[in-house]
Amino acid sequence: MRVVISAVGRLKAGPERELAERYRDRAAKAGRAIGLRDVEVIEIRESRAQEVDRRRLEESIALANLMPEGSVLVALSERGASFDSASFARQVAAWRDNGRPAVMFVIGGADGLSPDLEARAGLTLAFGAATWPHQLVRIMLLEQLYRAVTMLAGHPYHRS
C-alpha cells in the first residue's frame, strides 16, 4: 500500500522540514517490512483567491486531483475523530489488509478544506480539539505513521 500526504503549502528549509523528512524517511524504510510501498509528501501551492470559500475550493480541487485511484481519502480537520496511536495503527493495518492500493491524507491550508472534500473522506482525523498550524499537523501525522508502522512491525519505538 502506498501512503500519500498531500498538503497545501510548502515547508521551508529549516527544522520543521528536516523533522518531517526524518519521520517520512523512517516510516518509508520501516514500512517496507509491513507492506507499505512508499510514504510520499506532495505539496501544492496556496490559492491566491481573495475569498476564503474560493481559496478553499481551489486548494481542495488541487488536492482531490492528486488522489490515486482506489485510495482511501483521509481529511485532517479539527472536527475529525481522535485516535490513540494503537487505534491509528490498527486502521492503517485494516486499509493494508483490505487490499487498498493507497491511502491519501489531505492537509488543508490556513482556511482548511472545502466541506465537499471533507464529505468525500472515508475518515476525518484530528489531533485533538485544538487547531494546529498545517506545518505541525504534517509533522505529527508523519510521526504517527512512523509510530504505527513500528507498532505493526513489533518494534519497541512505542511504549504503552
LINUR-V230802 format. One record per residue. N is the residue number from 0. RES is the residue in one letter. OMEGA is omega in whole degrees, -180 to 180 (* if undefined). D_FIRST is the distance of its C-alpha to the first C-alpha in Angstrom with 2 decimals. Layout:
# LINUR-V230802
((N:RES:OMEGA:D_FIRST) (N:RES:OMEGA:D_FIRST))
This chain:
# LINUR-V230802
((0:M:178:0.00) (1:R:176:3.76) (2:V:-180:6.60) (3:V:173:9.84) (4:I:179:13.21) (5:S:-173:15.93) (6:A:173:19.36) (7:V:178:22.93) (8:G:-176:25.07) (9:R:173:24.90) (10:L:178:25.20) (11:K:177:28.34) (12:A:-180:28.83) (13:G:-174:29.79) (14:P:-180:28.78) (15:E:179:26.23) (16:R:180:24.30) (17:E:180:24.64) (18:L:178:23.41) (19:A:-179:20.36) (20:E:178:19.54) (21:R:180:20.27) (22:Y:177:17.75) (23:R:180:15.05) (24:D:179:15.87) (25:R:-180:16.06) (26:A:-180:12.70) (27:A:-178:11.08) (28:K:-179:13.37) (29:A:-177:13.20) (30:G:179:9.44) (31:R:-178:9.50) (32:A:-178:11.62) (33:I:175:9.40) (34:G:174:6.27) (35:L:-179:4.72) (36:R:-175:5.50) (37:D:171:7.45) (38:V:-177:9.25) (39:E:178:11.73) (40:V:177:14.77) (41:I:180:16.62) (42:E:174:20.20) (43:I:180:22.45) (44:R:174:26.19) (45:E:177:28.11) (46:S:177:30.16) (47:R:-179:33.87) (48:A:-178:35.02) (49:Q:-177:37.93) (50:E:-178:37.12) (51:V:-178:34.46) (52:D:179:33.25) (53:R:178:33.05) (54:R:180:31.12) (55:R:-179:28.56) (56:L:-180:28.29) (57:E:180:27.93) (58:E:-180:25.27) (59:S:176:23.30) (60:I:179:23.59) (61:A:178:22.34) (62:L:-179:19.27) (63:A:180:18.64) (64:N:180:19.04) (65:L:-172:16.02) (66:M:176:13.64) (67:P:-180:11.12) (68:E:177:12.14) (69:G:-176:10.90) (70:S:171:9.23) (71:V:177:10.61) (72:L:178:13.34) (73:V:179:14.60) (74:A:174:18.03) (75:L:-177:19.69) (76:S:178:23.33) (77:E:177:26.22) (78:R:-176:26.64) (79:G:178:23.30) (80:A:176:22.70) (81:S:179:22.94) (82:F:167:20.75) (83:D:-174:21.77) (84:S:-180:19.36) (85:A:178:19.05) (86:S:178:18.33) (87:F:179:15.65) (88:A:178:13.98) (89:R:179:14.45) (90:Q:177:12.93) (91:V:179:9.62) (92:A:180:9.89) (93:A:177:11.02) (94:W:180:8.22) (95:R:-175:5.89) (96:D:177:9.16) (97:N:175:10.02) (98:G:178:7.61) (99:R:-179:6.45) (100:P:-177:4.84) (101:A:168:5.05) (102:V:180:7.47) (103:M:175:10.56) (104:F:178:13.32) (105:V:179:16.71) (106:I:-180:19.74) (107:G:177:23.05) (108:G:-177:26.07) (109:A:-179:29.38) (110:D:179:29.94) (111:G:-178:26.60) (112:L:176:24.66) (113:S:177:26.44) (114:P:179:26.99) (115:D:180:25.50) (116:L:177:22.10) (117:E:-179:22.18) (118:A:179:23.22) (119:R:-175:20.25) (120:A:174:17.80) (121:G:179:16.33) (122:L:171:17.10) (123:T:-170:19.55) (124:L:177:19.40) (125:A:171:22.37) (126:F:-179:23.29) (127:G:-176:26.65) (128:A:-178:29.42) (129:A:172:30.31) (130:T:-178:29.49) (131:W:172:27.72) (132:P:-176:27.81) (133:H:177:24.59) (134:Q:179:24.57) (135:L:178:24.61) (136:V:179:21.99) (137:R:179:19.55) (138:I:-180:20.60) (139:M:178:20.49) (140:L:179:16.96) (141:L:177:15.81) (142:E:180:17.96) (143:Q:174:16.64) (144:L:177:13.00) (145:Y:180:14.55) (146:R:179:16.66) (147:A:180:13.97) (148:V:-179:12.18) (149:T:177:15.71) (150:M:-179:16.71) (151:L:179:14.01) (152:A:-180:14.99) (153:G:179:18.63) (154:H:-175:19.64) (155:P:-180:22.78) (156:Y:-178:21.85) (157:H:176:22.03) (158:R:-180:25.49) (159:S:*:26.41))
